[in-house]
Amino acid sequence: MNTSPGPINLFEFEALAKERLPKEEYDYIAGGATDEISVERNRRAFESWALRPRVLGNVSALDLSTTVLGTKVSLPVLLAPCGGHKKAHPEGEFATYRAAASFGTILAVSANASAPFEELAKAATGHLWLQLYSFRDREMTKSWLSRAKEAGYEALCITLDSQWPPKRERNIRNNYKQTRGVNYPKAGPGETPAPGGADPAATWKDLEWIKSQTNLPVVAKGIMTGEDVELCAQAGADAVIVSNHGGRHLDNTLATIEVLSEAVAAAKGGIEILLDGGVRRGADVVKALALGAKAVFIGRPLFWGLAVDGEQGVTRVLEILREEIEITMAKCGRPTIASIDSTVVVKAPPL
Ligand SMILES: Cc1cc2nc3c(=O)[nH]c(=O)nc-3n(C[C@H](O)[C@H](O)[C@H](O)COP(=O)(O)O)c2cc1C
C-alpha cells in the first residue's frame, strides 16, 4: 500500500515535475534570463522580511477571501498568465481553469495559451482574465479586446515588459523551439515577423488607446518602478502587477517584493497593486499583502501541479498555499485578509 502523502510543499511539486517532464520543457519553465540572478532573488528576498507573531487574537475562524478588481476570490492567490499549459499536461489550460474555478480563484489566460481562449471560457464557470500585448497590428488588438469581452473574460492583462526578446541560455543550449500559441493567426507566406507578439515601438499612448477601446478593467503587467506605476495610472490602468516576469526577461533587477513598497506608494491608493515572482509559501503571500499587495499570482507552480497530476495537481498546489496562509495568519493573529497590515512584517537585519 502506498501511504506517501505526495508532495507536501511547492518545492517538492517542482522536484517531482522535473522527474516527469522532458528536460528541455522543464528548463523552459524553470529557467530565466542570462544568469538567472533575478529568478533566485525573487525567492531569496522574501527571507529579508520577518513575520511578527501575535497571540490571543481569537483566530478560531479564518477568512481568506478577498476581492480583486471587485471580484470575490476565495484566497489572495491568482494564476498568472503563462503560455502553453499543454507542455505540462495534455489537458493544458482546460485542467488549470477547472481547478481555478472550483477553488474560487482567477485564471489569467496567456496570449500564448495552448487552448483557444473562446473554447476555454466554456470549460467551467469561474473567473477569467485574458492577457495580451500591445500587438504590432492594432486591428488584431482590437479584435482580441472585443472577442475577450464577448467570451466572458472579466479583465484584460496587458503585459508591458516583453517588447524585446530575452536571452534565455537554457533554451539556447537545449535548442528549444518555442511553439506558437493557438490563438494567433497563422503567418502568411514569407511574413516576418509573424503576426502576434508585443510591438517594440509601443508607448504609453498605446496603453491609453487600449483602455479607450474596452470597458473591461485593464491590468498593466510587468512594472518594477514607482515612475511606471504613475504612468500606468495616468494611462487609465485599473491595476498594476509588480512583476519581473519571474526573472525571465531582464536579469539583474531587484526582486518584486523589494520594489513593492515603492509601487504601493506611487499608486497612492488609486489603483490596485498585485505582485508575482517567486511566491512559493503561504508566508510569502502574507508578506506581500502586509507590504500592500491586494493579491499575488503564481506562475511556475501551476506547471508543477499540472505535470504531477493535471487538474488535481493544480488544486493541490492551491490547497497547500491555502493551508500555509492559514497557519501564517493564525500565528500572526490576523483572522481576515483586511486585518493583514504593515505591522505583520519587519525588515530582518542580515544575519
Ligand atoms: C513557462 C512560463 C510561461 C510564461 N508565459 C507568459 C506569457 O505568455 N505572458 C505573460 O505575461 N507572462 C508569462 N509568464 C510570466 C508569468 O506570468 C509570471 O510573471 C511569472 O511566472 C511569475 O513568477 P513565478 O513563476 O516565480 O511565480 C510565463 C512564465 C512561465 C514560467
The ligand as an SDF file (V2000), in Angstrom:
LIG
                    3D

 31 33  0  0  0  0  0  0  0  0999 V2000
    6.5270   28.8640  -18.7140 C   0  0  0  0  0  0  0  0  0  0  0  0
    6.1030   30.2780  -18.4900 C   0  0  0  0  0  0  0  0  0  0  0  0
    5.4100   30.9490  -19.4790 C   0  0  0  0  0  0  0  0  0  0  0  0
    5.0280   32.2940  -19.2820 C   0  0  0  0  0  0  0  0  0  0  0  0
    4.3070   32.9130  -20.2560 N   0  0  0  0  0  0  0  0  0  0  0  0
    3.8730   34.1790  -20.0470 C   0  0  0  0  0  0  0  0  0  0  0  0
    3.0430   34.8130  -21.0090 C   0  0  0  0  0  0  0  0  0  0  0  0
    2.7000   34.2440  -22.0440 O   0  0  0  0  0  0  0  0  0  0  0  0
    2.6400   36.0860  -20.7350 N   0  0  0  0  0  0  0  0  0  0  0  0
    2.9800   36.7510  -19.5900 C   0  0  0  0  0  0  0  0  0  0  0  0
    2.5940   37.8900  -19.3840 O   0  0  0  0  0  0  0  0  0  0  0  0
    3.7550   36.1620  -18.6530 N   0  0  0  0  0  0  0  0  0  0  0  0
    4.1940   34.8960  -18.8510 C   0  0  0  0  0  0  0  0  0  0  0  0
    4.9410   34.2740  -17.8820 N   0  0  0  0  0  0  0  0  0  0  0  0
    5.2770   35.0020  -16.6270 C   0  0  0  0  0  0  0  0  0  0  0  0
    4.2150   34.7730  -15.5470 C   0  0  0  0  0  0  0  0  0  0  0  0
    3.0080   35.4040  -15.8770 O   0  0  0  0  0  0  0  0  0  0  0  0
    4.6710   35.3470  -14.1920 C   0  0  0  0  0  0  0  0  0  0  0  0
    5.0130   36.7000  -14.3470 O   0  0  0  0  0  0  0  0  0  0  0  0
    5.8390   34.5930  -13.5560 C   0  0  0  0  0  0  0  0  0  0  0  0
    5.8130   33.2300  -13.8860 O   0  0  0  0  0  0  0  0  0  0  0  0
    5.7760   34.7620  -12.0380 C   0  0  0  0  0  0  0  0  0  0  0  0
    6.8690   34.2060  -11.4100 O   0  0  0  0  0  0  0  0  0  0  0  0
    6.9040   32.7190  -10.7780 P   0  0  0  0  0  0  0  0  0  0  0  0
    6.9720   31.7760  -11.9320 O   0  0  0  0  0  0  0  0  0  0  0  0
    8.1610   32.7620   -9.9790 O   0  0  0  0  0  0  0  0  0  0  0  0
    5.6700   32.5340   -9.9400 O   0  0  0  0  0  0  0  0  0  0  0  0
    5.3410   32.9440  -18.0650 C   0  0  0  0  0  0  0  0  0  0  0  0
    6.0170   32.2560  -17.0580 C   0  0  0  0  0  0  0  0  0  0  0  0
    6.3890   30.9270  -17.2480 C   0  0  0  0  0  0  0  0  0  0  0  0
    7.1040   30.2130  -16.1310 C   0  0  0  0  0  0  0  0  0  0  0  0
  1  2  1  0
  2  3  1  0
  2 30  2  0
  3  4  2  0
  4  5  1  0
  4 28  1  0
  5  6  2  0
  6  7  1  0
  6 13  1  0
  7  8  2  0
  7  9  1  0
  9 10  1  0
 10 11  2  0
 10 12  1  0
 12 13  2  0
 13 14  1  0
 14 15  1  0
 14 28  1  0
 15 16  1  0
 16 17  1  0
 16 18  1  0
 18 19  1  0
 18 20  1  0
 20 21  1  0
 20 22  1  0
 22 23  1  0
 23 24  1  0
 24 25  2  0
 24 26  1  0
 24 27  1  0
 28 29  2  0
 29 30  1  0
 30 31  1  0
M  END
$$$$
